Amino acid sequence: MADTKTGGVLTLRICTPAGVTDTLECDSVSFAIPDGADGSGGGRIGIRPGHIAALIAVAPGRLEASRGGRELLRREIGQGFASVSDNTLTLLLE
């Protein structure tokens, strides 16, 4: 859940076994999340500046990031985890 009072910019960091592959400033990121014991049937989650601290499982699928309504990044990603804290979203991906 986002706290619209904090606003600002969200820093997105994408980390893989090869290291940090991307770092960018955006105002919206969305990605797939798993559901169920076998990881199937999930949906999507959106993260914006001011989001509460969270640790989220990430399912394989499309990652999208935008700023000011302009798409900055769109790519297919593997599974992993996302950490949200202090307007920073870090994705730890396969």
N, C-alpha and C positions, 0 to 999 in steps of 0.2 A: 504494500500500500504506500502510495506516495504522499508526502507532506508538501502540499503546494506552497506553503509559506517559505520553504527554504529555497526553492527554485535553483537557479544557477546552471552549471554545466556538469555533465556526467563524463568522467574519464573512463574510457573502455580500454582494457589491456587484454590481449589475447596471448596466452602462453601455451606452448606445445612442448614436447620433449626436446625439440630443437632450440627452445628459448622463447623470448618474447617476439612474436611475429608482427604485432600491430599495437600501436597506442594512438588513440585519437580522442578528441573532445566532441561530444554529441549531446543531444537532448532527448534521444529515444533509442532504445535497443530492444529488439525482440528476438526470441529463439524458442526452439521446441523443448518441451519438458516431458519426461516419461510419466506413466501412470500405471499402477498395477504391479504385481510382483514380478512379472516377466518384462516390464519396461514398455509394454505396448499400450496403445489407446490414449496417449497423452494429448496435450494441446500445445498452446504457445503462452509465453509470459512476456509482458512488456515491462521494462525498467526505465524509469525517468529520474532526473535529479530529485533528491529528497527522499528516495526510497529507504525504507527501514533496513537495518542490517539484516542480512539473510545469507544462508548457504543453500543453494538450489542445485538439484541434479539437472544435467543437460542431456537431452536426447539428440541423436543424429538428426540433422535437418538444416533448414535455412536460418542463417543469422542475418539480421538487417539492422543497420544503424543509420540514423539521420540527424540532421541539425537544421533547424529553421525550415522544415518541410522538404529539405533537399537530401536525397539519399547519398550517404557517404560510403557505405560498405554493404555489399550483399554477397554472401558466399555460403557454400555448403560446409558444415562442420561435423565432426564426430562427437561421440559422447564425452562427458566429463562432468565438471562441477563449476558453478558460478558462485562467487563471493561478492556481496554488496556491502560496502561500508564507506561512510563519509564521501558520498558522491563519486565513488570509484567502483566500477564493475570489473572484476577480474575473472576471466574465463580460463580454466585449466582444462585443456582438451587433449584427446589422444592425438 
